[in-house]
Amino acid sequence: MTAYRVQDTTVIRPAPRAAATRSLVCLGFCGGGTGAYRSWAAALDQRTQLALVCYPGREGRFAESFARTWEELAEDATAAVLSAADRPYVLFGHSMGGWMAFDVVTRIERQGGPLPAALVVSSCNAPNRGLTERDRFPALGDSDTELLAWMATIGLLPGHARSDSGLMEMAYELMRADIRVRDSYRYPPGATTGVPVQVLWGRDDRVIEPAVAAQWRQVCRGRFRCDSLPGGHFYTPDVWRALPAHIDAL
């Protein structure tokens, strides 16, 4: 795997498990880092290593520039996932991260690299629909107040950050940089994956199409399942904390 080595700040393992026989590799959502996933280590058994991909411009990669386009971020994420593929793995992506995970898997398939045992996409419409207004949530034109409400709802801002104008400015900058990347996504015509796919979505999530299962099935050549869970885009707090328990491949 030496050909796929990346910086230690790119793939974070919050609770290293040297004896683990598999990994759950997670890709972030719009405006997010690795923080929302870190508590999942406690929900995984000792056989499973949690590996979190950090995108440029945040956390340990703060000094790096944000990705400017989807293509730029996808190349970065593909290298990161391959660097984490030192054992069998399941690839997970939430919201924008679901499209990124699908894109990464199709790239690895084309390259002949080590494929995940399963691809799990969460709170994410099928990519072959193309980007629609339903997917532009949050939107680039949202005000700071609207973005703040979104970030507060999904727990992206610790309490002290809201009273620090400098930290808030960085949070808005990060969110808008990710929105621009998301909005530059274009589905490669005909792209499909033969990796087993599981789709998770919240029953109260207004972002998700009612036909989500049928639409995702169109880009999946292998085993497929779709599961609805309580709550909205980030489910209920209890479901989110224990989300790995709903991943069939683990």
C-alpha positions in Angstrom: 0.0 0.0 0.0 3.0 2.3 0.0 1.9 3.8 -3.3 -1.1 5.2 -1.6 0.4 6.7 1.5 -0.9 10.2 2.5 -0.2 12.5 5.4 -1.2 11.3 8.8 -3.5 14.3 9.1 -5.6 13.0 6.2 -6.8 9.7 7.7 -7.7 9.9 11.4 -8.0 6.8 13.6 -9.6 8.0 16.8 -9.2 4.7 18.7 -6.4 2.7 17.1 -7.0 -1.1 17.1 -3.9 -2.9 16.0 -5.6 -6.3 16.0 -8.6 -5.1 13.9 -9.4 -7.2 10.9 -11.4 -4.6 9.0 -12.0 -0.8 8.8 -15.0 1.5 8.5 -13.7 4.3 6.3 -15.9 7.5 6.5 -16.1 10.5 4.1 -17.4 13.8 5.4 -20.5 15.8 4.6 -20.8 19.4 3.4 -19.1 21.7 5.9 -18.1 18.9 8.2 -14.9 17.4 9.4 -14.2 14.2 11.3 -15.8 15.2 14.6 -19.3 14.0 13.9 -18.0 10.5 13.4 -15.5 10.2 16.2 -17.9 8.9 18.8 -18.7 5.9 16.5 -15.5 4.2 17.7 -17.4 3.2 20.9 -20.2 1.7 18.7 -17.8 -0.6 16.8 -16.6 -4.0 18.0 -12.9 -4.6 18.5 -12.5 -6.2 15.1 -13.4 -2.9 13.4 -11.0 0.1 13.1 -12.7 3.5 12.5 -10.8 5.5 9.9 -12.0 9.1 9.1 -11.0 11.0 6.0 -10.2 14.7 6.7 -10.7 16.9 3.6 -8.3 19.8 2.9 -8.7 23.1 4.8 -9.9 21.8 8.2 -8.6 20.2 11.4 -5.1 18.8 10.9 -5.1 20.0 7.3 -6.1 23.6 8.2 -3.1 25.1 6.5 -4.0 23.5 3.1 -6.3 25.3 0.7 -9.9 24.1 0.3 -10.6 22.0 -2.8 -11.9 24.2 -5.5 -13.8 21.6 -7.5 -15.4 18.3 -7.1 -12.7 16.7 -9.3 -10.0 18.1 -7.0 -11.7 16.8 -3.9 -12.5 13.4 -5.4 -8.8 12.8 -6.3 -7.8 13.7 -2.8 -10.5 11.5 -1.2 -9.6 8.6 -3.5 -5.9 8.7 -2.4 -7.0 8.9 1.2 -9.3 5.9 1.0 -6.7 3.8 -0.8 -4.2 4.7 2.0 -6.7 3.4 4.5 -7.2 0.1 2.6 -4.5 -1.8 4.4 -7.2 -4.4 5.4 -10.7 -5.2 4.3 -12.9 -2.1 4.6 -16.4 -0.7 4.3 -16.7 2.7 2.8 -19.3 5.1 4.3 -20.4 8.6 3.1 -23.1 10.9 4.5 -25.0 13.5 2.5 -22.4 15.0 0.1 -20.1 12.3 1.3 -22.4 9.7 -0.1 -21.9 11.0 -3.6 -18.2 11.3 -2.9 -18.1 7.7 -1.7 -19.8 6.5 -4.8 -17.4 8.5 -7.0 -14.4 7.2 -5.1 -15.6 3.6 -5.5 -16.1 3.9 -9.3 -12.6 5.4 -9.6 -11.1 2.6 -7.6 -12.9 0.1 -9.8 -11.5 1.7 -12.9 -8.0 1.7 -11.5 -8.2 -1.9 -10.3 -7.5 -1.0 -6.7 -8.7 -2.7 -3.5 -12.4 -2.3 -3.4 -14.5 -2.1 -0.2 -16.6 -5.0 1.0 -19.5 -2.6 0.8 -20.5 0.9 0.0 -22.8 2.6 2.5 -24.5 5.9 1.5 -26.5 7.8 4.0 -29.0 10.7 3.5 -28.0 11.0 -0.1 -30.1 11.0 -3.3 -28.9 8.9 -6.2 -26.1 10.6 -8.2 -27.6 9.7 -11.7 -30.4 12.2 -11.1 -27.9 15.0 -11.3 -27.8 17.9 -8.9 -31.2 19.4 -8.3 -32.6 22.1 -6.0 -33.6 19.4 -3.6 -29.9 18.6 -3.1 -28.8 22.3 -2.7 -29.2 22.1 1.1 -27.7 24.2 2.5 -27.5 26.6 -0.5 -24.6 28.9 -1.5 -27.0 31.9 -1.3 -28.0 31.2 2.3 -27.3 34.0 4.7 -24.8 33.7 7.6 -27.9 33.4 9.9 -29.3 30.5 7.8 -25.9 28.7 7.7 -25.5 29.2 11.5 -28.9 27.5 12.0 -27.9 24.6 9.8 -24.5 24.2 11.6 -26.1 24.4 15.0 -28.7 21.8 14.1 -26.1 19.2 13.1 -23.7 20.0 15.9 -20.9 21.5 13.9 -20.2 24.4 16.2 -19.1 24.0 19.8 -20.6 26.6 22.1 -17.5 28.7 22.5 -17.2 29.2 18.7 -20.4 31.2 18.4 -18.9 34.0 20.6 -15.7 34.1 18.6 -16.1 36.2 15.4 -12.8 34.8 13.9 -13.9 31.2 14.4 -17.4 31.9 13.0 -15.9 33.6 9.9 -13.8 30.4 9.3 -16.8 28.2 9.8 -18.8 30.2 7.2 -15.8 30.1 4.8 -15.5 26.3 5.2 -19.2 25.8 4.6 -19.4 27.9 1.5 -16.2 26.3 0.1 -17.8 22.8 0.5 -21.1 24.0 -1.0 -19.2 25.3 -4.1 -17.5 21.9 -4.4 -20.8 20.1 -4.1 -22.5 22.3 -6.6 -19.7 21.5 -9.1 -20.6 17.7 -9.0 -21.5 16.2 -12.3 -22.5 12.5 -12.6 -20.3 10.7 -15.1 -22.8 9.3 -17.6 -23.3 5.5 -17.2 -21.2 5.3 -14.0 -22.2 2.3 -11.9 -20.7 0.1 -9.2 -20.5 -3.6 -8.7 -19.7 -3.3 -5.0 -22.6 -4.2 -2.7 -24.5 -1.0 -1.8 -26.6 -0.1 1.2 -28.6 3.1 1.3 -29.7 4.6 4.6 -32.1 7.5 4.9 -34.3 9.3 7.4 -38.0 9.0 7.1 -38.5 12.7 7.9 -35.7 13.9 5.6 -37.3 16.3 3.0 -34.0 16.3 1.0 -34.4 12.7 0.0 -36.5 11.7 -3.0 -39.5 9.3 -2.3 -38.1 7.0 -5.1 -34.6 6.9 -3.5 -34.4 3.1 -3.5 -35.4 2.7 -7.1 -33.1 5.5 -8.3 -30.0 4.2 -6.4 -30.7 0.7 -7.8 -30.1 2.0 -11.3 -26.4 2.6 -10.5 -25.8 -0.6 -8.6 -24.9 -3.8 -10.4 -24.4 -5.9 -7.3 -26.2 -6.7 -4.1 -28.4 -3.8 -2.9 -30.5 -2.9 0.1 -32.2 0.3 1.3 -33.2 1.0 4.9 -35.2 3.9 6.3 -34.5 5.1 9.8 -36.2 7.4 12.3 -35.5 11.1 12.0 -34.4 13.7 9.4 -31.2 14.3 7.5 -29.1 13.3 10.5 -31.7 10.9 11.9 -32.5 11.2 15.6 -29.6 11.8 18.0 -29.8 8.2 19.3 -29.8 6.7 15.8 -26.9 8.9 14.7 -24.8 7.9 17.7 -25.3 4.2 17.0 -25.5 4.4 13.1 -22.8 1.8 12.6 -25.2 -0.8 14.1 -27.4 -0.3 11.1 -24.6 -1.0 8.6 -25.3 -4.5 7.3 -21.7 -5.3 6.3 -20.3 -4.8 9.9 
